[in-house]
């Protein structure tokens, strides 16, 4: 293919440089999680190859040392290839081979070859999809799940703190029967907890690695026992439960497990939109909105309106959710592009899946720490709104019937009076259709939030 000029201080070589020149597209490159995952594979492969007498122990030691520097993130700047590249990720696999080979050559003092040594018993077609699984699983475990748990815990604490604060319920954004503020927050916490369960379920299939399948899943050029050993070494080094793919042909020709994980992340994102928007609505004001809760003041909200404070973290959360939902669309489309024996949209699936995982984790932690933990309820205002809602007429159904209760509600709204005042004004107590004692009992808004306890 002719000569190619490689920067003199680069650890990579010609194949990487060709890819840099071929794909100047987006400026987006592999994430640090993904680079480290490729390093994990090269480290484990060197150990397994030495045990199976594919390479000598001196070469093994040099490769392992180089791979461990890659894992530690010391050479992330040596991975310059755009994410929009060959769909198998071959360019990035060779980038890794070249970087590790250069490092290993320096440690060993003699040539370590990127293909013959670093890539021994491997193919890009099994290495690159395996690296996505490894990177995504590690990111889920360390960047996402702990932050989701933090957010769920923060919401659960607020649910307990607000357990006795009664407020107006709302359906269709219209007044409904009362609810406790703590009950609403318990619903938010449950959404996050269920999201955690969904992600953990998707993790089970993400733990399968196609390593050892090489080009098309048959394992050509791989010594017997390599697949089991290399995966065991990765699992041991990372303390994560990776296992060999049940079917190497499925594991390379399709990436349904990545699509599944993205789908679970999409559900979490949808939950975040619901929670964040409720926090925005409930804190709207402070004078002309609902004002039932107050969010922490984090920064000035306007360059022109002095004193204005905006719900910036809920807004950031919704933006992250929008990105995750968009990423899921890309991943779903890409996941449908498996042609015969290989899916060739792997790099874009990798970058979008890892972005979704990391952004969801980051914003969950920030929402918990810098927003939810500092929420203050406004109980008097909550009670005032709850008692002013015409929908609290609902318990009167069993005393005077639906039609009469509707008359009271409509009269209350029209005349701008409370439900009790409306019932008295329309003469229901005077005519003896309901006693004032029963009227007061039925219109106790706190009892309406626990109807069984109120009986």
Secondary structure as UniProt FT lines:
FT   TURN            8..9
FT   HELIX           14..22
FT   HELIX           32..51
FT   TURN            52..53
FT   HELIX           57..71
FT   TURN            72..75
FT   HELIX           76..78
FT   TURN            87..88
FT   HELIX           90..108
FT   HELIX           114..118
FT   TURN            119..121
FT   HELIX           124..139
FT   HELIX           140..144
FT   HELIX           145..161
FT   TURN            162..164
FT   STRAND          166..171
FT   TURN            172..173
FT   STRAND          174..180
FT   HELIX           181..206
FT   STRAND          208..209
FT   TURN            211..212
FT   TURN            214..216
FT   TURN            220..221
FT   TURN            224..225
FT   HELIX           226..238
FT   STRAND          243..244
FT   HELIX           248..253
FT   HELIX           256..282
FT   STRAND          293..294
FT   TURN            306..307
FT   HELIX           312..335
FT   STRAND          338..339
FT   TURN            340..341
FT   STRAND          342..343
FT   HELIX           346..370
FT   HELIX           372..374
FT   STRAND          376..377
FT   HELIX           379..388
FT   HELIX           390..396
FT   HELIX           397..400
FT   HELIX           402..415
FT   HELIX           419..425
FT   TURN            426..432
FT   HELIX           436..442
FT   HELIX           445..448
FT   TURN            449..450
FT   HELIX           451..454
//
